[in-house]
Amino acid sequence: MKAGETPCAKVFGIGLSRTGTQSLTAALRTLGYDIVHYPADEDTYRTLLRGDARFPLLAHHDGITDITTVPYVAQLDQMWPDAKFVLTTRDEDLWLRSCARHWDRPPHHKTEYGELYLELQLFLRAAVYGCHSFDEDRFRHVHRRHLADVRALFSGRPDSLLILDPSLPAPYARLAAFLGRPAPEAPYPHEGCWPSAA
């Protein structure tokens, strides 16, 4: 949120890795939200270790996207009752292939961000996927369980949850309508090499 603007409801992107969370972040920023994608600061890491979902950055930002939110969806829903949640999805087989390529890189591939990033990355991989390395059966189970859990949590609350597959028509229009914002004329962003199946 920029100085002088009216506060808006928090927005949380609760999709799993490789479902277009970077693209969602870019889209939300275009719609006027100050969103943090996969925060890797010390305060966030301490919050993850405590497990209370009281992320200090939410005092100054409009929301968080990526798997930082995934273990805490129910808690964030309770703490921010007016929040909007966006569950990004994609075809399961395409998603698994993308995850296999992504996890083929060792966890330390981003050590230029410092040792804290590695520790946070390993923590979140274990917390969300129950493993540090890619395992197709495990990931398929986590994917299906996450979708089912989110749908159950928000059952009967269409104003709180948007399930967004950006490969389907008019993703920007659906996202903007869900948030009560005008849809931009620009095409929906494709960040982080998503949604290529190659």
C-alpha positions in Angstrom: 0.0 0.0 0.0 1.4 3.4 -1.0 1.4 6.4 1.3 -2.0 8.2 1.4 -3.9 5.2 0.0 -6.9 3.7 1.9 -5.9 0.4 3.6 -7.1 -2.7 1.7 -7.9 -6.2 2.8 -4.9 -8.5 3.0 -4.3 -10.8 0.0 -2.6 -14.2 0.4 -1.4 -16.3 -2.5 -1.7 -19.9 -1.2 -0.7 -21.9 -4.2 2.1 -24.4 -4.1 5.5 -23.9 -5.7 5.4 -23.9 -9.5 1.8 -23.0 -9.8 2.4 -19.4 -11.0 2.9 -17.7 -7.6 5.4 -15.2 -9.2 3.0 -14.4 -11.9 0.2 -13.9 -9.3 2.5 -11.6 -7.4 3.2 -9.5 -10.5 -0.5 -9.4 -11.3 -1.4 -8.3 -7.7 1.2 -5.5 -7.8 -0.3 -4.3 -11.1 -3.7 -4.2 -9.4 -2.2 -1.9 -6.7 -1.3 -4.4 -3.9 2.1 -4.3 -2.2 2.7 -8.0 -2.1 5.8 -9.9 -0.9 6.7 -13.1 -2.8 8.5 -15.8 -0.7 10.0 -13.5 1.9 13.4 -14.6 3.2 14.1 -12.2 6.0 15.0 -13.0 9.6 11.6 -11.9 11.0 9.8 -14.2 8.6 12.1 -17.1 9.5 11.6 -16.6 13.2 7.8 -16.5 12.6 8.0 -19.8 10.7 10.0 -21.4 13.5 7.4 -20.2 16.1 4.5 -21.4 13.9 2.1 -18.6 14.9 1.7 -16.9 11.5 2.3 -13.4 13.0 4.4 -12.2 10.1 5.8 -8.7 11.0 6.0 -7.7 7.3 2.2 -7.6 7.2 2.3 -4.4 9.2 3.7 -2.7 6.1 2.6 -4.9 3.2 -0.7 -6.0 1.8 0.1 -9.7 1.7 2.3 -12.7 1.0 2.5 -15.2 -1.9 4.1 -18.7 -2.3 4.6 -21.6 0.1 5.4 -19.3 3.1 1.6 -19.1 3.5 0.7 -22.7 2.9 1.2 -24.2 6.4 -0.7 -21.3 7.9 -3.8 -20.8 5.7 -6.3 -21.5 8.5 -4.4 -19.3 10.9 -4.2 -16.4 8.5 -7.9 -16.8 7.7 -8.6 -16.4 11.5 -6.2 -13.5 12.0 -7.4 -11.6 8.9 -11.1 -12.3 8.6 -11.5 -9.9 5.7 -8.6 -11.3 3.7 -8.7 -12.6 0.2 -7.1 -15.9 -0.6 -6.0 -16.9 -4.1 -5.2 -20.5 -4.8 -3.2 -20.8 -8.0 -3.4 -24.2 -9.7 -2.3 -25.9 -12.9 -2.6 -29.2 -14.6 -1.2 -31.8 -12.1 1.1 -33.6 -14.6 2.5 -30.4 -15.9 3.0 -29.2 -12.3 4.8 -32.4 -11.3 7.2 -32.1 -14.3 7.9 -28.5 -13.4 8.6 -29.5 -9.8 10.9 -32.3 -10.8 13.0 -29.8 -12.8 12.9 -27.2 -10.0 13.9 -29.7 -7.3 16.7 -31.2 -9.5 18.7 -28.1 -8.5 20.2 -28.5 -5.1 18.7 -26.4 -2.3 21.8 -24.2 -2.1 21.4 -22.9 -5.6 20.4 -19.5 -4.2 23.1 -19.1 -1.6 23.9 -15.7 -3.1 20.9 -14.7 -0.9 22.8 -15.8 2.2 22.7 -18.8 4.6 19.4 -17.6 6.0 17.7 -18.3 2.6 19.0 -21.9 2.6 17.7 -22.5 6.1 14.3 -21.0 5.3 14.1 -22.9 2.0 14.8 -26.2 3.7 12.4 -25.5 6.5 9.5 -24.7 4.1 10.2 -27.7 1.8 10.0 -30.0 4.9 6.9 -28.2 6.3 5.0 -28.1 3.0 6.1 -31.2 1.2 7.4 -33.4 4.0 10.7 -33.9 2.2 13.7 -32.0 0.8 14.0 -33.9 -2.5 11.4 -34.4 -5.2 9.3 -37.5 -4.9 6.5 -37.8 -7.4 4.1 -39.8 -5.2 4.7 -37.5 -2.3 4.2 -34.3 -4.3 1.1 -35.7 -5.9 -0.3 -36.5 -2.5 0.6 -33.0 -1.1 -1.0 -31.3 -4.1 -4.3 -33.1 -3.9 -4.4 -32.8 -0.1 -3.7 -29.0 -0.3 -6.5 -28.5 -2.9 -9.0 -30.5 -0.8 -8.0 -28.8 2.5 -8.3 -25.3 1.0 -11.7 -26.1 -0.7 -13.0 -27.5 2.6 -11.8 -24.5 4.7 -13.5 -22.0 2.4 -16.5 -24.0 1.5 -19.5 -21.7 1.1 -17.3 -18.6 1.2 -16.8 -17.6 -2.5 -16.0 -14.0 -1.5 -12.9 -15.2 0.4 -11.3 -17.7 -2.0 -10.5 -17.6 -5.7 -9.1 -20.7 -7.3 -7.1 -19.4 -10.3 -5.7 -21.4 -13.1 -4.0 -18.8 -15.3 -4.0 -21.1 -18.3 -7.8 -20.7 -18.5 -9.3 -17.7 -20.3 -9.3 -14.2 -18.8 -7.3 -14.8 -15.6 -6.8 -11.0 -15.0 -10.6 -10.4 -15.3 -11.3 -13.1 -12.8 -8.7 -11.9 -10.4 -9.7 -8.3 -10.7 -13.4 -9.1 -10.2 -12.6 -11.2 -7.1 -10.7 -8.2 -5.6 -13.1 -5.6 -6.7 -10.6 -3.8 -8.9 -10.8 -2.9 -12.6 -9.0 -5.4 -14.9 -5.9 -4.0 -16.6 -5.7 -4.1 -20.4 -2.2 -5.7 -20.2 -1.9 -9.5 -20.6 -1.6 -11.6 -17.4 2.0 -11.9 -16.5 4.1 -15.1 -17.0 6.9 -14.8 -14.5 9.3 -17.6 -13.4 9.1 -19.5 -16.7 5.5 -20.5 -15.9 3.4 -22.0 -17.4 5.8 -23.7 -19.9 5.7 -27.5 -19.9 9.2 -27.6 -21.4 
